[in-house]
Amino acid sequence: MKELSSSRKSYERGELHESELDADPIVAFTRWLDEASAAPEHLAEPNAMALASVAADGRPSLRVVLLRGLDQRGLRFFTSYDSRKGRELIARPFAAATFWWPALERQVRVEGDVRRIDDDESDLYFASRPRGHRLAAWASEQSEPVESRAVLDERMAHFEERFAGEEIERPHSWGGFLLVPRSIEFWQGRENRMHDRLLYRREREGWVRVRLQP
Ligand SMILES: Cc1cc2nc3c(=O)[nH]c(=O)nc-3n(C[C@H](O)[C@H](O)[C@H](O)COP(=O)(O)O)c2cc1C
C-alpha cells in the first residue's frame, strides 16, 4: 500500500466562482450531478453518497447509499426502515450526506431533516426495481445478524418460491426517505489546498450563500 502520510495530489481541475453557481442550490447540485454522470472518466455510481445518521446516545454512524431522486423537495434514497439507519433516522430525524467525485475534484455536503416518503411513492420506486432486488428486500432483515451465508441464501430461495409467478409487493419495512436540506455546500479542490467552498443555508427569506475558508 502507498504511504498514507506522503501520497499527495494537487487539485487543479477547476475553480468555483460565485457567478457560476446558481442561486438555487438544488439547481446547482443537479448540474454537478449531471456533470459527474457525464465525466469522461465515467465515475462509477456518481449518485453514491455517504449518509450519516445519529443514534439515541448521540453517536453518529455512516454508510453509503444511492441517491434515487433530487428535486426542490430534497434528496430521496431507499432502504429498510428497520435497518440500523432506518431506526436511527426515524428516532432522530436528521441526516448529513456527502458526495465525493474524484474525477472532478468536487465534494457536495448536505445537511437537513429527514422524513419517510409517502407509501405511494415507495411503491412506485419498489415496482421499478429488478425482481431479485425486490426479493432481497423480503429475504434480508437489514442490519440484523445472521448465522451464515447459507441461511441468507435459503431465505432468498424461500421468497423466490413464495412469490413464484406473482407480483412482489413492497414490504412495509422497506421504503424511501426524503432528506430536506437546510444547508448544501459545494467544494471544488484548488491548488495548495486553497479550495473553493460555497455554502448555501436555508433562511426564512430563501437560500443565503457564503464563501467559507478552505
Ligand atoms: C455503492 C453502495 C451503494 C449502496 N446503496 C444502498 C442503498 O441505496 N440503500 C441501502 O439500504 N443500502 C445501500 N448500501 C449498503 C449500505 O452501505 C449499508 O451497508 C446498509 O444499508 C446497512 O446499513 P445500516 O446497518 O447502517 O442500516 C450501499 C452500499 C454501497 C457500497
The ligand as an SDF file (V2000), in Angstrom:
LIG
                    3D

 31 33  0  0  0  0  0  0  0  0999 V2000
  -22.1860    1.9000   -3.5250 C   0  0  0  0  0  0  0  0  0  0  0  0
  -23.1370    1.4530   -2.4320 C   0  0  0  0  0  0  0  0  0  0  0  0
  -24.4950    1.7240   -2.5750 C   0  0  0  0  0  0  0  0  0  0  0  0
  -25.4000    1.3310   -1.5800 C   0  0  0  0  0  0  0  0  0  0  0  0
  -26.7080    1.6890   -1.7090 N   0  0  0  0  0  0  0  0  0  0  0  0
  -27.5720    1.3960   -0.7120 C   0  0  0  0  0  0  0  0  0  0  0  0
  -28.9120    1.8670   -0.7670 C   0  0  0  0  0  0  0  0  0  0  0  0
  -29.3220    2.6090   -1.6790 O   0  0  0  0  0  0  0  0  0  0  0  0
  -29.7530    1.5050    0.2510 N   0  0  0  0  0  0  0  0  0  0  0  0
  -29.3360    0.7380    1.3010 C   0  0  0  0  0  0  0  0  0  0  0  0
  -30.1480    0.4430    2.1760 O   0  0  0  0  0  0  0  0  0  0  0  0
  -28.0590    0.2960    1.3860 N   0  0  0  0  0  0  0  0  0  0  0  0
  -27.1630    0.6120    0.4120 C   0  0  0  0  0  0  0  0  0  0  0  0
  -25.8590    0.1940    0.5020 N   0  0  0  0  0  0  0  0  0  0  0  0
  -25.4550   -0.6150    1.6880 C   0  0  0  0  0  0  0  0  0  0  0  0
  -25.2010    0.3130    2.8920 C   0  0  0  0  0  0  0  0  0  0  0  0
  -23.9370    0.9450    2.7540 O   0  0  0  0  0  0  0  0  0  0  0  0
  -25.2550   -0.4160    4.2460 C   0  0  0  0  0  0  0  0  0  0  0  0
  -24.3630   -1.4910    4.2460 O   0  0  0  0  0  0  0  0  0  0  0  0
  -26.6470   -0.9680    4.5730 C   0  0  0  0  0  0  0  0  0  0  0  0
  -27.6720   -0.0830    4.1460 O   0  0  0  0  0  0  0  0  0  0  0  0
  -26.8140   -1.2230    6.0640 C   0  0  0  0  0  0  0  0  0  0  0  0
  -26.5640   -0.0210    6.7730 O   0  0  0  0  0  0  0  0  0  0  0  0
  -27.0860    0.1860    8.2880 P   0  0  0  0  0  0  0  0  0  0  0  0
  -26.7860   -1.0920    9.0340 O   0  0  0  0  0  0  0  0  0  0  0  0
  -26.3020    1.3510    8.8300 O   0  0  0  0  0  0  0  0  0  0  0  0
  -28.5620    0.4730    8.2310 O   0  0  0  0  0  0  0  0  0  0  0  0
  -24.9350    0.5880   -0.4630 C   0  0  0  0  0  0  0  0  0  0  0  0
  -23.5650    0.3240   -0.3370 C   0  0  0  0  0  0  0  0  0  0  0  0
  -22.6790    0.7580   -1.2930 C   0  0  0  0  0  0  0  0  0  0  0  0
  -21.2080    0.4820   -1.0970 C   0  0  0  0  0  0  0  0  0  0  0  0
  1  2  1  0
  2  3  1  0
  2 30  2  0
  3  4  2  0
  4  5  1  0
  4 28  1  0
  5  6  2  0
  6  7  1  0
  6 13  1  0
  7  8  2  0
  7  9  1  0
  9 10  1  0
 10 11  2  0
 10 12  1  0
 12 13  2  0
 13 14  1  0
 14 15  1  0
 14 28  1  0
 15 16  1  0
 16 17  1  0
 16 18  1  0
 18 19  1  0
 18 20  1  0
 20 21  1  0
 20 22  1  0
 22 23  1  0
 23 24  1  0
 24 25  2  0
 24 26  1  0
 24 27  1  0
 28 29  2  0
 29 30  1  0
 30 31  1  0
M  END
$$$$
